[in-house]
């Protein structure tokens, strides 16, 4: 007796499940490698991860629309992304000029020259952080999660994983900011700082996913992500060099 034919929806669900699980495994392995210090230079980890996830997406038969890479949606992505950049800029300008919030921008990573600042924003943040992370979390992961559970639950799952993704870098960099380094001087303090970072990045993941789904383009969250990290570094640089 032959098995009944699998419906298109069934094939889609199976493909999405495999795509989702393989993406989670790839992200977990890179996190472990970074924690152990065996991931090599950042560019190597980024290139390997992106290549692996691209292969996962191809094998799962994900379309350009699934990944937010459809050319027809680029204009909408640029529009929503530009609006997000504007909002981030307004918030950070307010943080720079308000004395009560300047302490949170007193980050040691801002103690760099102008040329290095440009390199950090364009290379470290845009090319090595925002673009690969958005491809991973709002492209492959959100695309497969939305196919499995729908856009709302898929957004929650992908955003929760995005928050967990930031545990290791938070532990590695929490001593750079005097506003949190004191609180992180003991185990409970470190737990609170990490929990706060996970919560903040979970919310950021929700917003990035909203931009991705609303615009249907990965360009929107890439711009928003770059603005959030890059303009925050610029604000820290301005605070340390011109305001302090």
KERO-127403 format. One record per residue (C-alpha): x, z, y; residue in three letters. Coordinates in steps of 0.05 Angstrom, whole numbers, plus 5000, padded with zeros to 4 digits. Layout:
<pts>
PT      x      z      y   drenkol
PT      X      Z      Y       ALA
...
</pts>
This chain:
<pts>
PT      x      z      y   drenkol
PT   5000   5000   5000       UNK
PT   5029   4979   5066       UNK
PT   5033   5026   5125       UNK
PT   4986   5013   5183       UNK
PT   5017   4978   5242       UNK
PT   5044   5023   5296       UNK
PT   5008   5015   5363       UNK
PT   5045   4997   5426       UNK
PT   5029   5067   5453       UNK
PT   5059   5098   5390       UNK
PT   5123   5057   5395       UNK
PT   5127   5076   5468       UNK
PT   5120   5151   5453       UNK
PT   5172   5148   5398       UNK
PT   5221   5110   5443       UNK
PT   5209   5159   5500       UNK
PT   5219   5220   5454       UNK
PT   5285   5194   5429       UNK
PT   5307   5175   5499       UNK
PT   5289   5244   5526       UNK
PT   5324   5282   5470       UNK
PT   5387   5240   5472       UNK
PT   5391   5248   5548       UNK
PT   5385   5324   5542       UNK
PT   5440   5325   5489       UNK
PT   5486   5282   5533       UNK
PT   5475   5327   5593       UNK
PT   5486   5390   5551       UNK
PT   5551   5364   5521       UNK
PT   5579   5347   5590       UNK
PT   5559   5416   5616       UNK
PT   5596   5449   5558       UNK
PT   5657   5404   5568       UNK
PT   5659   5422   5642       UNK
PT   5653   5496   5627       UNK
PT   5711   5492   5578       UNK
PT   5752   5451   5626       UNK
PT   5759   5392   5579       UNK
PT   5716   5340   5615       UNK
PT   5776   5310   5651       UNK
PT   5773   5285   5723       UNK
PT   5702   5283   5752       UNK
PT   5700   5208   5756       UNK
PT   5713   5204   5681       UNK
PT   5655   5250   5664       UNK
PT   5609   5212   5711       UNK
PT   5627   5144   5684       UNK
PT   5620   5166   5611       UNK
PT   5553   5201   5624       UNK
PT   5525   5141   5662       UNK
PT   5547   5092   5609       UNK
PT   5518   5135   5553       UNK
PT   5451   5143   5589       UNK
PT   5448   5069   5605       UNK
PT   5458   5055   5531       UNK
PT   5405   5106   5513       UNK
PT   5356   5074   5561       UNK
PT   5370   5004   5534       UNK
PT   5361   5026   5462       UNK
PT   5295   5060   5481       UNK
PT   5272   4994   5513       UNK
PT   5263   5028   5581       UNK
PT   5245   4979   5636       UNK
PT   5272   4975   5706       UNK
PT   5206   5005   5730       UNK
PT   5214   5064   5682       UNK
PT   5282   5079   5713       UNK
PT   5263   5067   5785       UNK
PT   5308   5006   5789       UNK
PT   5258   4951   5802       UNK
PT   5280   4908   5860       UNK
PT   5209   4900   5887       UNK
PT   5206   4976   5900       UNK
PT   5272   4980   5939       UNK
PT   5240   4975   6008       UNK
PT   5192   5032   5994       UNK
PT   5250   5072   5966       UNK
PT   5290   5062   6030       UNK
PT   5231   5082   6073       UNK
PT   5216   5146   6036       UNK
PT   5290   5162   6031       UNK
PT   5301   5153   6106       UNK
PT   5242   5200   6120       UNK
PT   5273   5252   6074       UNK
PT   5341   5245   6109       UNK
PT   5307   5257   6175       UNK
PT   5273   5321   6150       UNK
PT   5339   5348   6121       UNK
PT   5375   5332   6186       UNK
PT   5324   5370   6228       UNK
PT   5328   5431   6182       UNK
PT   5404   5433   6183       UNK
PT   5410   5424   6258       UNK
PT   5364   5484   6265       UNK
PT   5407   5523   6216       UNK
PT   5470   5507   6257       UNK
PT   5441   5528   6324       UNK
PT   5404   5590   6301       UNK
PT   5454   5649   6297       UNK
PT   5415   5683   6241       UNK
PT   5426   5624   6193       UNK
PT   5496   5604   6212       UNK
PT   5526   5652   6161       UNK
PT   5497   5611   6103       UNK
PT   5536   5551   6129       UNK
PT   5601   5589   6132       UNK
PT   5625   5554   6069       UNK
PT   5700   5548   6052       UNK
PT   5687   5477   6028       UNK
PT   5678   5458   6101       UNK
PT   5750   5477   6118       UNK
PT   5774   5405   6113       UNK
PT   5795   5350   6161       UNK
PT   5748   5296   6187       UNK
PT   5775   5242   6141       UNK
PT   5769   5286   6080       UNK
PT   5698   5303   6101       UNK
PT   5681   5229   6100       UNK
PT   5712   5221   6032       UNK
PT   5674   5281   6006       UNK
PT   5607   5254   6031       UNK
PT   5616   5182   6009       UNK
PT   5655   5191   5944       UNK
PT   5645   5262   5916       UNK
PT   5573   5270   5938       UNK
PT   5543   5199   5940       UNK
PT   5582   5164   5884       UNK
PT   5600   5221   5838       UNK
PT   5540   5267   5847       UNK
PT   5477   5239   5877       UNK
PT   5476   5170   5844       UNK
PT   5494   5192   5773       UNK
PT   5450   5254   5775       UNK
PT   5390   5216   5802       UNK
PT   5399   5162   5749       UNK
PT   5401   5217   5696       UNK
PT   5346   5263   5721       UNK
PT   5298   5220   5761       UNK
PT   5314   5156   5723       UNK
PT   5324   5164   5648       UNK
PT   5300   5236   5640       UNK
PT   5238   5232   5686       UNK
PT   5220   5163   5661       UNK
PT   5220   5187   5588       UNK
PT   5187   5254   5604       UNK
PT   5132   5220   5643       UNK
PT   5119   5172   5586       UNK
PT   5114   5231   5538       UNK
PT   5074   5281   5579       UNK
PT   5049   5246   5641       UNK
PT   5080   5247   5711       UNK
PT   5061   5319   5729       UNK
PT   5086   5354   5666       UNK
PT   5144   5306   5662       UNK
PT   5164   5325   5733       UNK
PT   5162   5399   5716       UNK
PT   5205   5390   5653       UNK
PT   5256   5345   5687       UNK
PT   5260   5391   5748       UNK
PT   5269   5453   5704       UNK
PT   5327   5418   5668       UNK
PT   5356   5398   5736       UNK
PT   5355   5472   5756       UNK
PT   5391   5492   5691       UNK
PT   5442   5437   5702       UNK
PT   5466   5475   5764       UNK
PT   5484   5540   5728       UNK
PT   5555   5520   5712       UNK
PT   5573   5492   5782       UNK
PT   5541   5553   5815       UNK
PT   5585   5600   5773       UNK
PT   5646   5557   5791       UNK
PT   5634   5555   5867       UNK
PT   5597   5619   5885       UNK
PT   5661   5650   5913       UNK
PT   5668   5595   5966       UNK
PT   5612   5622   6010       UNK
PT   5620   5691   6041       UNK
PT   5545   5698   6047       UNK
PT   5538   5701   5971       UNK
PT   5608   5719   5946       UNK
PT   5596   5793   5961       UNK
PT   5531   5794   5922       UNK
PT   5567   5759   5864       UNK
PT   5620   5813   5857       UNK
PT   5585   5843   5796       UNK
PT   5546   5818   5736       UNK
PT   5477   5833   5765       UNK
PT   5496   5800   5830       UNK
PT   5521   5738   5795       UNK
PT   5457   5735   5755       UNK
PT   5415   5738   5818       UNK
PT   5457   5685   5853       UNK
PT   5452   5638   5793       UNK
PT   5377   5651   5786       UNK
PT   5369   5635   5860       UNK
PT   5409   5570   5852       UNK
PT   5367   5550   5792       UNK
PT   5302   5564   5831       UNK
PT   5326   5525   5892       UNK
PT   5349   5465   5852       UNK
PT   5285   5466   5812       UNK
PT   5245   5460   5876       UNK
PT   5293   5405   5900       UNK
PT   5282   5370   5834       UNK
PT   5207   5372   5846       UNK
PT   5216   5341   5915       UNK
PT   5264   5288   5889       UNK
PT   5215   5271   5833       UNK
PT   5158   5266   5883       UNK
PT   5199   5216   5923       UNK
PT   5216   5177   5861       UNK
PT   5145   5173   5836       UNK
PT   5114   5160   5904       UNK
PT   5162   5104   5922       UNK
PT   5173   5081   5850       UNK
PT   5246   5073   5869       UNK
PT   5308   5113   5853       UNK
PT   5334   5097   5922       UNK
PT   5290   5150   5954       UNK
PT   5316   5210   5915       UNK
PT   5388   5184   5919       UNK
PT   5384   5184   5995       UNK
PT   5349   5252   5996       UNK
PT   5400   5282   5948       UNK
PT   5458   5254   5988       UNK
PT   5429   5281   6052       UNK
PT   5416   5350   6022       UNK
PT   5488   5357   5996       UNK
PT   5525   5314   6046       UNK
PT   5492   5337   6110       UNK
PT   5497   5409   6087       UNK
PT   5572   5399   6081       UNK
PT   5574   5366   6149       UNK
PT   5535   5425   6178       UNK
PT   5584   5473   6146       UNK
PT   5642   5433   6175       UNK
PT   5610   5434   6245       UNK
PT   5597   5509   6239       UNK
PT   5669   5524   6219       UNK
PT   5702   5477   6269       UNK
PT   5657   5478   6330       UNK
PT   5608   5536   6327       UNK
PT   5646   5594   6297       UNK
</pts>
